[in-house]
């Protein structure tokens, strides 16, 4: 190679260097002519290239990787349909506050507005669902723009960014000295805020004085890695805790402050409610499910979320880990007598919890044929270990699981988030198993949800990413079916929502994985054990009762 060529570097290699500086060690992609120089750069930087069968999977996997690792995920797709296929994954990450970068190809600058292959206005399309959306204008700016996109991913609540890179910009080479190449750990500041000290002290005082407090630990508790701070607060101040989203698993099952099924009762009767890292969206009844007489405190990374849809008595913008630790510290001198008056309140909530468990106990242990979904999710819950990452991908069947499945460790629950996207399961499995190969991954799918991205089961086989998969198969999009039945009657309940009786166990075996069919509830656990022992990607196809609906499905406000 000529001496002068050694000082040149291509746009794709600059992108790879910027990814490496951010700690990205894998990209998820579906190949295209616009983007292949990034692959070449990734090979040189030691970044793994995982090629999938649909760009939606690539984007979901990047989202999942970010959730598991705390580092940003990255997906690389080609122009036009490659980028539009990834829109759903980016939108899901946007609503779930997940930091990821989508890089999309584009035709050459020299062909701008000429109708080049796969040309679309990607930046404009992505702007509403990202925190940053831009074109890389020049090869020397490629790494600089990647670092800029990552900075925006972490401004306030995390989220996705999008970069479009024209083909001639990506393929061209520039003198290395003309390019700004970010150095690891030196191009973006810490964005962690401990909140207003006066507000922190106010919350500490409120928690000490409250007779019937309750706290909801939402997804940002995991995002900010606030597990230890949250655990110390609830135990030190004797506060019953509920968890949703990625906050599930903050407290282990059996912890005296861990509650799951009495949340509505608690929020109707508490005198102080602290909401940490979750918005007043549809999952919270837009804030209307909180007692109007309770003092309500909201802690969030994003100032726009605090007080949205419902007034609050105190709002704190900051990192949950730092804020909760500061609150505990501020209350430390006021602790004598905190636990005694709350004993009755905690016992009251525990009684409500037990009543809810006993109400559904017959269904959890049901031997009915076809299998009751509660029996299936109960078996799945019992199957999980402390090292099992649980992934829920579906409608009605995952709604059942939300009331029963309890992850045993923090960061071990994954669901789509508030966008409610079906099809995240296989890509989340991919990301979770790659990021944490030491962990077991267990995924529960609805049959409709699995079919959206299920072909990438083959990618799991190809990259040797074993997991235990369960399909709760009722041959229906049952959550929608229930709504149609309730709204239009029995004669029209099955319009547009009924699927074929697909043997997903055979599908798994066809692609080189492990598969079993289960019709007898007594065989669920043995089948799960065999899947675990197989060491392969697996699908246990469990036929469940199509006429059993989750309470959460029947209570959906969209049908009322």
ZINORUR-V18586 format. One record per backbone hydrogen bond with DSSP energy under -0.5 kcal/mol. CO is the residue of the C=O (numbers start at 0). NH is the residue of the N-H. Records with the same first field share a line. If there is no record, write none. Layout:
CO=NH + NH
This chain:
1=5
2=5
3=6
4=7
6=175
8=173
9=13
10=14
11=15
12=16
13=17
14=18
15=19
16=20
17=21
18=22 + 23
19=22
24=47
26=49
27=75
28=51
31=34 + 35
34=37 + 38
35=39
36=40
37=41
38=42
39=43
40=44
41=45 + 46
42=45
45=47
47=26 + 49
48=50
49=28
53=56 + 57
54=58
55=59
56=60
57=61
58=62
59=63
60=64
61=65
62=66
63=67
64=68
65=69
72=100
73=27
74=102
75=29
76=104
78=81
79=82 + 83
80=84
81=85
82=85
83=86
85=89
86=90
87=91
88=92
89=93
90=94
91=95
92=96 + 97
93=96
97=99
98=72
99=160
100=74 + 102
101=103 + 162
102=76
103=164
105=166
107=110
108=111
110=113 + 115
115=118
117=79
119=121
120=124
121=125
122=126
123=127
125=128
126=129
131=161
133=163
134=136
135=165
137=140
138=141
139=179
140=144
141=145
142=146
143=147
144=148
145=149
146=150
147=151
148=152
149=153
150=153
151=154
152=158
153=155
159=130 + 131
160=101
161=133
162=103
163=135 + 165
164=105
165=169
166=170
167=171
169=10 + 11
171=10
173=8
174=177 + 178
175=178
178=180
179=181
182=185
192=318
195=199
196=200
197=201
198=202
199=203
200=204
201=205
202=206
203=207
204=208
205=209
211=270 + 271
212=239
213=273
214=216 + 241
215=217 + 275
216=243
217=220 + 221
218=221 + 222
219=223
220=225
221=224
225=229
226=230
227=231
228=232
229=233
230=234
231=235
232=236
233=238
239=214
240=258
241=216
243=246
244=247
245=410
246=249
247=410
251=254
254=257
256=240 + 258
261=265
262=266
263=267
264=268
265=268 + 269
266=290
270=294
271=213
272=274 + 296
273=215 + 275
274=276 + 298
275=217
276=219
278=280
280=283 + 285
281=284
283=286 + 288
284=287
286=289
290=293
293=295
294=272
295=312 + 313
296=274
297=315
298=276
299=317
300=302
301=304 + 305
304=307
313=297
315=299 + 317
318=322
319=323
320=324
321=325
322=326
323=327
324=328
325=329
326=330
327=331
328=331
330=333
331=334
334=337
336=340
337=341
338=342
339=342
341=345
342=346
343=347
344=348
345=349
346=350
347=351
348=352
349=353
350=354
351=355
352=356
353=357
354=358
355=359
356=360
359=362 + 363
360=364
362=365
370=544
371=374 + 375
372=376
373=377
374=378
375=379
376=380
377=381
378=382
379=383
380=383
384=387
386=388 + 439
387=389
388=441
389=413
390=392 + 443
392=445
394=398
395=399
396=400
397=401
398=402
399=402
400=403 + 404
408=411
411=389
413=391
416=419
420=423
422=426
423=427
424=428
425=429
426=430
427=431
428=432
429=433
430=434
431=435
433=436
435=438
439=388
440=467
441=390
442=444 + 469
443=392
444=471
445=449
446=450
447=451
448=451 + 452
449=452 + 453
452=455
453=456
454=457
455=459
456=460
457=461
458=462
459=464
460=463
463=465
466=468 + 537
467=442
468=539
469=444 + 471
470=472 + 541
471=446 + 473
472=543
474=498
475=477
476=479 + 480
477=481
478=482
479=483
480=484
481=485
482=486
483=487 + 488
484=488
488=491
489=492
491=494
493=495
496=476 + 498
499=501
501=503
502=505 + 506
503=507
504=508
505=509
506=510
507=512
508=511
513=538
515=540
517=542
518=520
519=522
520=523
522=526
523=527
524=528
525=529
526=530
527=531
528=532
529=533
530=534 + 535
531=534
535=466
536=513
538=515 + 540
539=470 + 541
540=517 + 542
541=472 + 543
542=370
544=547
546=548
549=552 + 553
550=554
552=555
555=558
556=559
